[in-house]
Amino acid sequence: HILPILKSNCSPCHFPGGKVFDEYPFDSYETVAGLGLKLNTRLKGKEKDVVVRWVQSGKTEQSTAPR
């Protein structure tokens, strides 16, 4: 649930070939989980709510976002 949200809102910059991919690769669970709520700067509405709930739930790599 989280990766499609990030791909639609954070591409191309945080994905392969993007200008900040080397520093903040959003195809890496460790990067996204490590940023926590800081990665919500461009997210709005329902998508932001999904990511916030995922982060607050303990954000495991195998877990899916709460609905």
Phi and psi restraints in degrees (value plus and minus 20) as a CYANA .aco file:
   2 ILE   PHI    -102.3   -62.3
   2 ILE   PSI     -65.5   -25.5
   3 LEU   PHI     -76.6   -36.6
   3 LEU   PSI     -64.5   -24.5
   4 PRO   PHI     -81.6   -41.6
   4 PRO   PSI     -55.5   -15.5
   5 ILE   PHI     -84.5   -44.5
   5 ILE   PSI     -65.1   -25.1
   6 LEU   PHI     -86.1   -46.1
   6 LEU   PSI     -61.2   -21.2
   7 LYS   PHI     -82.2   -42.2
   7 LYS   PSI     -59.0   -19.0
   8 SER   PHI     -97.9   -57.9
   8 SER   PSI     -40.4    -0.4
   9 ASN   PHI    -131.2   -91.2
   9 ASN   PSI     -39.0     1.0
  10 CYS   PHI    -140.7  -100.7
  10 CYS   PSI     -12.0    28.0
  11 SER   PHI    -111.2   -71.2
  11 SER   PSI     127.0   167.0
  12 PRO   PHI    -112.1   -72.1
  12 PRO   PSI     -28.6    11.4
  13 CYS   PHI     -77.2   -37.2
  13 CYS   PSI     -61.0   -21.0
  14 HIS   PHI    -121.2   -81.2
  14 HIS   PSI      -6.2    33.8
  15 PHE   PHI    -144.3  -104.3
  15 PHE   PSI     145.3   185.3
  16 PRO   PHI     -65.0   -25.0
  16 PRO   PSI     108.4   148.4
  17 GLY   PHI      73.7   113.7
  17 GLY   PSI     -32.2     7.8
  18 GLY   PHI     -98.3   -58.3
  18 GLY   PSI     139.2   179.2
  19 LYS   PHI     -87.9   -47.9
  19 LYS   PSI     -42.7    -2.7
  20 VAL   PHI    -137.1   -97.1
  20 VAL   PSI      -8.3    31.7
  21 PHE   PHI     -78.4   -38.4
  21 PHE   PSI     -61.4   -21.4
  22 ASP   PHI     -81.8   -41.8
  22 ASP   PSI     -55.5   -15.5
  23 GLU   PHI    -107.8   -67.8
  23 GLU   PSI     -60.8   -20.8
  24 TYR   PHI    -152.7  -112.7
  24 TYR   PSI      56.1    96.1
  25 PRO   PHI     -97.6   -57.6
  25 PRO   PSI      92.1   132.1
  26 PHE   PHI    -100.9   -60.9
  26 PHE   PSI     -19.1    20.9
  27 ASP   PHI    -110.8   -70.8
  27 ASP   PSI     -13.2    26.8
  28 SER   PHI    -127.6   -87.6
  28 SER   PSI     101.1   141.1
  29 TYR   PHI     -75.5   -35.5
  29 TYR   PSI     -63.0   -23.0
  30 GLU   PHI     -79.2   -39.2
  30 GLU   PSI     -61.1   -21.1
  31 THR   PHI     -84.5   -44.5
  31 THR   PSI     -70.1   -30.1
  32 VAL   PHI     -85.0   -45.0
  32 VAL   PSI     -66.9   -26.9
  33 ALA   PHI     -84.3   -44.3
  33 ALA   PSI     -57.5   -17.5
  34 GLY   PHI     -86.8   -46.8
  34 GLY   PSI     -52.6   -12.6
  35 LEU   PHI     -95.2   -55.2
  35 LEU   PSI     -49.0    -9.0
  36 GLY   PHI      36.1    76.1
  36 GLY   PSI    -151.4  -111.4
  37 LEU   PHI     -92.7   -52.7
  37 LEU   PSI     -31.9     8.1
  38 LYS   PHI     -84.9   -44.9
  38 LYS   PSI     -42.6    -2.6
  39 LEU   PHI     -99.9   -59.9
  39 LEU   PSI     -19.7    20.3
  40 ASN   PHI    -105.2   -65.2
  40 ASN   PSI      -8.5    31.5
  41 THR   PHI     -82.3   -42.3
  41 THR   PSI     -48.7    -8.7
  42 ARG   PHI    -128.0   -88.0
  42 ARG   PSI     -24.6    15.4
  43 LEU   PHI    -105.0   -65.0
  43 LEU   PSI     125.7   165.7
  44 LYS   PHI    -155.2  -115.2
  44 LYS   PSI     138.3   178.3
  45 GLY   PHI      35.4    75.4
  45 GLY   PSI    -155.6  -115.6
  46 LYS   PHI     -80.9   -40.9
  46 LYS   PSI     -59.2   -19.2
  47 GLU   PHI     -82.0   -42.0
  47 GLU   PSI     -62.5   -22.5
  48 LYS   PHI     -83.3   -43.3
  48 LYS   PSI     -62.8   -22.8
  49 ASP   PHI     -79.5   -39.5
  49 ASP   PSI     -61.5   -21.5
  50 VAL   PHI     -82.6   -42.6
  50 VAL   PSI     -65.8   -25.8
  51 VAL   PHI     -87.2   -47.2
  51 VAL   PSI     -61.7   -21.7
  52 VAL   PHI     -79.9   -39.9
  52 VAL   PSI     -65.6   -25.6
  53 ARG   PHI     -84.3   -44.3
  53 ARG   PSI     -57.9   -17.9
  54 TRP   PHI     -82.3   -42.3
  54 TRP   PSI     -67.1   -27.1
  55 VAL   PHI     -82.3   -42.3
  55 VAL   PSI     -65.8   -25.8
  56 GLN   PHI     -88.9   -48.9
  56 GLN   PSI     -42.5    -2.5
  57 SER   PHI    -100.5   -60.5
  57 SER   PSI     -26.2    13.8
  58 GLY   PHI      89.3   129.3
  58 GLY   PSI     -22.2    17.8
  59 LYS   PHI      11.4    51.4
  59 LYS   PSI      52.2    92.2
  60 THR   PHI    -108.3   -68.3
  60 THR   PSI     134.6   174.6
  61 GLU   PHI     -82.5   -42.5
  61 GLU   PSI     -54.0   -14.0
  62 GLN   PHI    -103.7   -63.7
  62 GLN   PSI     -39.5     0.5
  63 SER   PHI     -92.8   -52.8
  63 SER   PSI     132.7   172.7
  64 THR   PHI    -122.2   -82.2
  64 THR   PSI     140.3   180.3
  65 ALA   PHI     -88.7   -48.7
  65 ALA   PSI     121.5   161.5
  66 PRO   PHI     -83.5   -43.5
  66 PRO   PSI     130.7   170.7
